[in-house]
């Protein structure tokens, strides 16, 4: 099994990859949805550390209280620690419920 031997080099390589992608494609900012889980926490932190304009988006979607709390804490901390980070919160629960309602309505109409 291959183990990571140098985490500083790994972080440098990821930072370089993100910056290369950003500049090659002429992107104006990075946008990362933060769920409260470890994957989005790592990705959003790596993006913040690039120094590139980064939006971290907390998107509660019928989330557990714990995930919403973790997402809020993490995005607020990133916005405080890094000048290039802007925190955005988008409540998606009502949009999601509306989508489910539409899908259910369409499914019932198809059965008739």
N, C-alpha and C positions, 0 to 999 in steps of 0.2 A: 504494500500500500504506500503510495506517495504521500508524504507529509510535507506541510509547508515549513520551511526551515527559516525563512526570513520574512517576517510580517511587514517590516518597513519597506522592503523591496516590493512586496505584493501591493501595498498601499500606493507606492510610487507608480507601479505599472498600471494600476486601475485609474489613478489620477491622470496619467498620461493618456490612457485610452479614452477616458471621458472628454478630456480637452481636445484631443485629436478629432474625435467625432463632432464635438461642438463647433470647432473652427472649420473643419472640412465641409460641413453641411450648412454653415452660416446660421446656426440656431441662435435665437435671441436670449433664451433662458432655459434652465433645466426645470422640470416639473415632476415632483415625486408625491404620489399618494401615500400617506402614512396611516396604516391601519391600527397600530399599537402592537404589532408583532415584530419579531426580531429581524426578518428580512427587510422590511421597509425602513426599520430603524438604521440598519447598516447602510443601505443604499442612500438614504437621505443624508446620513452623516458623511459618507464618502463624497457625495455631491457638494455638500456645504464646504468641505475642506478644499475643494478645487479653487474656491474664490470666485467662481463664475456665478452670475445671477441665478439664484435658485429659489423656486417656490415650493414650499412644503405644504401639502394640502391634507388637512384633517377632514375626513369624509365619513362621519357617522352614518351608518346604514343599518338601522335596527341592531346596532352593535351592543355587546355586553357593556355594562358600566365599566368593567375593568379595562377592556380594550379602548373605549373612548377616553378614559382617564389617562392611560399610557400614551395614546396618540397626542392628547392635549399637552401633557407634560413634555414629551419629546419635541414636538414642534415648537412649543414656546421656548424651550431651552436652546434649540438651534437658532431661532430668530434672535435671542438675546446674545448668544455667543458669537455669531457670525454676521458681519455687516451685509454680506451678499445674500442673506436669506430673508425671504418674506414669508410669513405664515398666513395661510388662507384657510378658512373653515367653510365647508359647503355641506349643509345638512341634506342628505339624499333620501331619507326615509320616506318622505311624502312623494317624491318622484318615483321611488321604487314601488310604493303601494299603488300609485296610479298605473304604472306599467303592468303590475300583476292584475289589476282590475281589468285593464284593456285586454290582456291575454286571456283571462278567464271569460270575458264577454265574447271574444272572437271564437274561442274554443266551443262555447255553448252554441253560438250561432252556426258553426260548422256542423254540429251534431243534429241540428233541426232539419 
